[in-house]
Amino acid sequence: MPSQQQLRWSELRVGITIVVASIILLILIFLMNNATGLFNKKMTVKAYFENTAGLRAGAPVNLQGVVVGNVKSIHIVEGHGLTPVEVTLKLGGDYLKFIKKDSKVGLSSAGVLGDLFLDIDSKAAKGAPVSEGDVLQSEDRPDLNDMIKAGQGTLQNVDVLIKRVDRIVGGIENGEGSIGKVLKDPALFDRANAMLTEMQGMIDGMAKGKGSIGKLLNDDEMYRKVNASVDKLNKIVDDINAGKGNAGKLLKDEELYRNANQTVAKLNKLVDDINAGKGTLGLVAQDAEFRRKIDNIVGRLSAISERLEAGEGSAGKLLKDPSIYNNADAMLVESRNLVKAVRENPKKYLTIHMKLF
């Protein structure tokens, strides 16, 4: 049976064990809630927000995604206008030198439904490192509620679109519209099947060399003729490139080119002379007096033709008077009769009488 002293010693050891375990537990809890570490340098800075949207004390503070501290406290203070919410940040660790006085801090969330935390952005910061009691500039970021409100209109449009698609699909399943008839009408399916059968027969016939297209695809003689035609065309092109024939000379003969160039030059000179009023064409084109004479002659000829058309004068009567035509016609008839009578009895008209004095 243990003595009284041994019992007391056992109770003391149990008490010491409980105290040590409690101290270790408190240290572990402190370390778990203190992201800055136990022996790292620490400092306190502040930031002011319009709305912290449910941020809690103890939330982590990240620098470019790395935990550098915790949210120490959140209070509403006076004298800060549109940003009345004061958030105290407890920072520490080896990354304090990367946090600048002009760094920006904003609210972020771990996913759509995750917890909120503070994120410090120092990518564009150029100032000195942050020090105890500094105030970091807050950065407004889209709030989840604002994003949901902004997306309500889009969600409504998507809902309307889904309902329309559902109605269209329902109509198709009921055989409505062209697509519905294609899917549901057996007669249309039979016609399409028959058409496919006919097309398959046509393709089989072509493969066997039937019909014009089949012969074109399978007849070696047709291939040889086409090949021969291509060879002839190639020879013609080669002859043209070699300067043979009229087309080849037209493309290759430099003398022909020079003659054509000279002809064009002469035409240009002729046009220049006409524009300068030289020669007959130049006078016609440029001399106003000559043009007036031509116009006068044309006017007179027009007047004469009008008088002839009206039957005035000898020439007009010759063209318009029917009596002259009739007399001339009668005279021609009598002349033909006289010639005929002379041919029939020349002695009657060609008798010569000789008289001597």
Solvent accessible surface area in square Angstrom, and as a share of the most:
residue,aa,sasa,rsa
1,M,234,1.05
2,P,76,0.48
3,S,58,0.38
4,Q,116,0.52
5,Q,146,0.65
6,Q,105,0.47
7,L,83,0.41
8,R,162,0.59
9,W,140,0.49
10,S,43,0.28
11,E,124,0.56
12,L,93,0.46
13,R,128,0.47
14,V,88,0.51
15,G,30,0.29
16,I,90,0.46
17,T,88,0.51
18,I,106,0.54
19,V,87,0.50
20,V,71,0.41
21,A,57,0.44
22,S,51,0.33
23,I,90,0.46
24,I,92,0.46
25,L,105,0.52
26,L,117,0.58
27,I,80,0.41
28,L,89,0.44
29,I,82,0.41
30,F,90,0.38
31,L,73,0.36
32,M,161,0.72
33,N,100,0.51
34,N,13,0.07
35,A,44,0.34
36,T,2,0.01
37,G,21,0.20
38,L,76,0.38
39,F,189,0.79
40,N,61,0.31
41,K,143,0.61
42,K,67,0.29
43,M,16,0.07
44,T,30,0.18
45,V,0,0.00
46,K,68,0.29
47,A,0,0.00
48,Y,30,0.11
49,F,10,0.04
50,E,115,0.51
51,N,105,0.54
52,T,15,0.09
53,A,44,0.34
54,G,58,0.56
55,L,11,0.06
56,R,192,0.70
57,A,68,0.53
58,G,45,0.43
59,A,12,0.09
60,P,54,0.34
61,V,0,0.00
62,N,19,0.10
63,L,10,0.05
64,Q,90,0.40
65,G,58,0.56
66,V,70,0.40
67,V,73,0.42
68,V,1,0.01
69,G,0,0.00
70,N,22,0.11
71,V,3,0.02
72,K,119,0.51
73,S,27,0.17
74,I,48,0.24
75,H,103,0.46
76,I,139,0.71
77,V,43,0.25
78,E,167,0.75
79,G,81,0.78
80,H,73,0.33
81,G,69,0.66
82,L,153,0.76
83,T,44,0.26
84,P,41,0.26
85,V,15,0.09
86,E,21,0.10
87,V,0,0.00
88,T,12,0.07
89,L,0,0.00
90,K,63,0.27
91,L,0,0.00
92,G,1,0.01
93,G,17,0.16
94,D,112,0.58
95,Y,99,0.38
96,L,15,0.07
97,K,127,0.54
98,F,103,0.43
99,I,0,0.00
100,K,51,0.22
101,K,89,0.38
102,D,65,0.34
103,S,1,0.00
104,K,84,0.36
105,V,0,0.00
106,G,0,0.00
107,L,32,0.16
108,S,26,0.17
109,S,51,0.33
110,A,66,0.52
111,G,52,0.50
112,V,109,0.63
113,L,168,0.84
114,G,29,0.28
115,D,121,0.63
116,L,46,0.23
117,F,36,0.15
118,L,0,0.00
119,D,27,0.14
120,I,0,0.00
121,D,39,0.20
122,S,20,0.13
123,K,150,0.63
124,A,89,0.69
125,A,17,0.13
126,K,177,0.75
127,G,32,0.31
128,A,55,0.43
129,P,71,0.44
130,V,8,0.05
131,S,48,0.31
132,E,111,0.50
133,G,49,0.47
134,D,33,0.17
135,V,84,0.48
136,L,2,0.01
137,Q,106,0.47
138,S,29,0.19
139,E,54,0.24
140,D,129,0.67
141,R,81,0.29
142,P,109,0.69
143,D,46,0.24
144,L,69,0.34
145,N,91,0.47
146,D,81,0.42
147,M,112,0.50
148,I,89,0.45
149,K,136,0.58
150,A,83,0.65
151,G,24,0.23
152,Q,90,0.40
153,G,37,0.36
154,T,82,0.48
155,L,115,0.57
156,Q,120,0.53
157,N,105,0.54
158,V,64,0.37
159,D,66,0.34
160,V,70,0.40
161,L,104,0.52
162,I,104,0.53
163,K,111,0.47
164,R,133,0.48
165,V,74,0.42
166,D,97,0.50
167,R,155,0.56
168,I,107,0.55
169,V,69,0.40
170,G,25,0.24
171,G,13,0.12
172,I,35,0.18
173,E,108,0.49
174,N,116,0.59
175,G,19,0.18
176,E,107,0.48
177,G,49,0.47
178,S,88,0.57
179,I,110,0.56
180,G,0,0.00
181,K,116,0.49
182,V,91,0.52
183,L,117,0.58
184,K,112,0.47
185,D,49,0.25
186,P,94,0.59
187,A,48,0.37
188,L,54,0.27
189,F,128,0.53
190,D,83,0.43
191,R,146,0.53
192,A,39,0.31
193,N,76,0.39
194,A,55,0.42
195,M,110,0.49
196,L,109,0.54
197,T,89,0.52
198,E,117,0.52
199,M,93,0.42
200,Q,98,0.44
201,G,41,0.39
202,M,118,0.52
203,I,96,0.48
204,D,62,0.32
205,G,13,0.13
206,M,50,0.22
207,A,74,0.57
208,K,149,0.63
209,G,19,0.18
210,K,131,0.56
211,G,48,0.46
212,S,96,0.62
213,I,93,0.47
214,G,0,0.00
215,K,115,0.49
216,L,106,0.53
217,L,121,0.60
218,N,70,0.36
219,D,59,0.31
220,D,91,0.47
221,E,76,0.34
222,M,73,0.33
223,Y,144,0.55
224,R,132,0.48
225,K,119,0.50
226,V,76,0.44
227,N,65,0.33
228,A,45,0.35
229,S,58,0.38
230,V,69,0.40
231,D,80,0.41
232,K,138,0.58
233,L,109,0.54
234,N,80,0.41
235,K,129,0.55
236,I,93,0.47
237,V,80,0.46
238,D,85,0.44
239,D,37,0.19
240,I,44,0.22
241,N,88,0.45
242,A,69,0.53
243,G,19,0.18
244,K,124,0.52
245,G,47,0.45
246,N,135,0.69
247,A,50,0.39
248,G,0,0.00
249,K,113,0.48
250,L,125,0.62
251,L,122,0.61
252,K,106,0.45
253,D,58,0.30
254,E,120,0.54
255,E,84,0.38
256,L,68,0.34
257,Y,147,0.56
258,R,112,0.41
259,N,67,0.35
260,A,51,0.40
261,N,82,0.42
262,Q,103,0.46
263,T,73,0.42
264,V,79,0.46
265,A,55,0.43
266,K,141,0.60
267,L,99,0.49
268,N,83,0.43
269,K,128,0.54
270,L,88,0.44
271,V,79,0.46
272,D,85,0.44
273,D,35,0.18
274,I,39,0.20
275,N,92,0.47
276,A,69,0.54
277,G,19,0.18
278,K,124,0.52
279,G,52,0.50
280,T,96,0.56
281,L,107,0.53
282,G,0,0.00
283,L,76,0.38
284,V,64,0.37
285,A,48,0.37
286,Q,88,0.39
287,D,52,0.27
288,A,44,0.34
289,E,82,0.37
290,F,58,0.24
291,R,98,0.36
292,R,138,0.50
293,K,113,0.48
294,I,70,0.36
295,D,95,0.49
296,N,77,0.39
297,I,91,0.46
298,V,88,0.51
299,G,39,0.38
300,R,155,0.57
301,L,109,0.54
302,S,51,0.33
303,A,48,0.37
304,I,93,0.47
305,S,60,0.39
306,E,114,0.51
307,R,133,0.49
308,L,53,0.26
309,E,119,0.53
310,A,72,0.56
311,G,16,0.15
312,E,86,0.39
313,G,40,0.39
314,S,99,0.64
315,A,55,0.43
316,G,0,0.00
317,K,111,0.47
318,L,120,0.60
319,L,119,0.59
320,K,102,0.43
321,D,47,0.24
322,P,90,0.57
323,S,54,0.35
324,I,62,0.31
325,Y,152,0.58
326,N,85,0.43
327,N,102,0.52
328,A,42,0.33
329,D,65,0.34
330,A,50,0.39
331,M,121,0.54
332,L,98,0.49
333,V,59,0.34
334,E,117,0.52
335,S,50,0.32
336,R,148,0.54
337,N,86,0.44
338,L,100,0.50
339,V,73,0.42
340,K,125,0.53
341,A,32,0.24
342,V,42,0.24
343,R,195,0.71
344,E,125,0.56
345,N,68,0.35
346,P,59,0.37
347,K,164,0.70
348,K,138,0.58
349,Y,98,0.37
350,L,120,0.60
351,T,82,0.47
352,I,143,0.73
353,H,148,0.66
354,M,162,0.72
355,K,159,0.67
356,L,173,0.86
357,F,242,1.01
